[in-house]
Each structure stands twice: as structure tokens, then as C-alpha cells.
């Protein structure tokens, strides 16, 4: 694209174009990798009841502090070949895989919300921030659950109300869908757990899973779908849509409107992304549950 075209755009359009392009993808990947590094600390320390900030990162074998240049997500692991610089103790490759996974999830959320979402760019960027942190937290909970068979209350108790509050940014059909989803998610797992217990006379699921589901339902609403994508065509009718939304009946194909910004980036992949989004929703619900047969509360 020529510099003249860039110059002719408003500041908001320049921001939007930057965020939906390669710069935005790079930012999402870096952002995700940094948070992946933080969630590694969560996975290690929360089950042990340790502080997240004190002491700073250190080698679990020799106790030597990890310098900032040895603490760069993914890269440091590769450069040091997964070993401590001081004592040479080997670290699990899981540290790097968590950073990669959280980074990859942030890139997926960037595609779903920033590139293919509906609404103002500020809202879509906010949705990227919320959903990338949320998916990273699900990864952390899954691994803590896998390691310890526990989903710590110290995570779910604050996360449930925060998720229900943040649901107002997720374009759910109604404002109350988040809180209803939180209560409904808890009730659903409670019913399943209670039914299983009565039938089999042993515990199948714990209330840790119910709180996890309350967290998920709180953010995604009880339907687990956002208004932003489902009824985009219907809502935009009779409303100023800045040409961004597809017109008329062809909404499923997501044909770009006359806005040159969207024309550049909205593509035939939009249909595939709808399926990817549903798969991601399912994974968000079942991945943590599938990793464990039995979860207690703590
Ligand atoms: Zn060491």
C-alpha cells in the first residue's frame, strides 16, 4: 500500500490497519509468550502456596537467580538448551511448550477478535487482551489440575466475578448472560457430579470443576456464543455500520464491505474461522475437564 493512502487515513484507521496486519500478529505472539512465562510461574508456585512475585525467578536446583537475558520466553530455553546457565541442571521442556501454546492461543484470539470480530477496534483489542489472558489461565489451570488433581480456589474464586464482569465486553446477547452463565455453569457441573455420585456411589467430578465452569460461563455467557458474530447482518440493518459489516443475506460468507481496510483483510477464510471458533469454545470447556478424571476442591 502506498504511503499516500496511509497518509489519507484517519489516525483510528491507521491504528486498526496496524493491528490487523503482521504487526498485530507479532504483538499478539509476543504478548502471549510473555504471559505464558508468567503462567509457568503460576503453574509452579500456586499449588505449592508460594508467592508469585517473591522470590524472583531462580534455578530450582542451585538457587541462582535467573537474569533477565536468560528469562526471555521460548528463546532463552532454546539458547540454553533447556539448562541452567550456572549448574547445568535440565529444565522440563514443558516451560517452553506452555509459552508456545499461550502465544499460539493469543494469535488465534487475534484472528478471531481483532481481524474477524465486529465492533470498534478498541473493543476488539480489548477482547484480544481478555481472551488471550483467559485462554492462558485455562492452560495454567489444566496443567495444575493434571499435576495435582486440584483446581485451586485461590484462582477460581477471584476469577469467577472478574470473568462475569468482563463479559460485558464480549458482545453477548444480553448484559446478564455472563452472570447467568456463571451460575448455570456451576449448577450444570454440580448436577452431573451429584448424579454420578448417587449412581456410582463414588466421586467422579469435584466442585473444582464446577467453579471452573462458572468461570468459563461467566465470560462466555450461558450460550457460549457472542452476538458479535452470530447476528451481525441482522443487527447492522438500519444502523450505521461504517461499511464494515457484510450486507444483506451473504453474511455467512462475510464478504467485505466497501471499507478498504476490511477489504484488505476479510477473506474467504472467515467461514472456516467460524468453525475454528466453535472448536475453540469446545476445547475451552472440555480440555481442562478431559485432563482429569477426578478433581477435588481446595
Ligand atoms: Zn542452577
Boltz pocket constraint, residues with backbone or C-beta under 6 A from the ligand:
constraints:
  - pocket:
      binder: B
      contacts: [[A, 59], [A, 60], [A, 61], [A, 62], [A, 63], [A, 64], [A, 84], [A, 85], [A, 86], [A, 87], [A, 88], [A, 89]]
      max_distance: 6.0
